[in-house]
Amino acid sequence: MKDDKETTASRRLHPRFNVDVQVAVSCDKQSVQARTRDISRSGLCLVSTRALAREKEIELELVLKFGEGGLSEPLHMRGRVVWCTALFGHYQIGVMFLGMDREQSRNLDMFIGFLDGSLNAGDLFGGDEESTDRPTDPDDPFAA
């Protein structure tokens, strides 16, 4: 017989990736800082000092970190609180993403690709420092 975790995981539409990302959450004209526990293509799990009501629509601003020193522009997403559980003086909050546009979806796909290993930081930021495949501009005084 399968345990509950295995059964739950097999019902998920998208795999989850454990990741710690800073998130600014806005709802009801208030803002609270939170951190992610995990993220998937369809949503994320937050840890916050403030509880959020189920079914509440919220705005999220994620700053994604790609390896050492690589930070993204803030990724703005909308979500709906699916569940909220008290946990050791904090709250664990399940959020489902809502209404992603093409750019948000593309940026999220890149981040998920970085987490699942199908992309690396070099792919995201134009290759590594040793690459010689970059176009050169003869008028660029910094070109090697």
Buried (B, 14 or more C-beta within 10 A) or exposed (E): EEEEEEEEEEEEEEEBBEBEBBBBBEBEEEEBEBBBBBBBBBBBBBBBEBBBEEEBEBEBBBEBBBEEEEEBEBBBBBBBBEEBEEEEEBBBBBBBBEEBEEEBEEBBEBBBBBBEEEBBBBBBEEBEEEEEEEEEEEEEEEEE
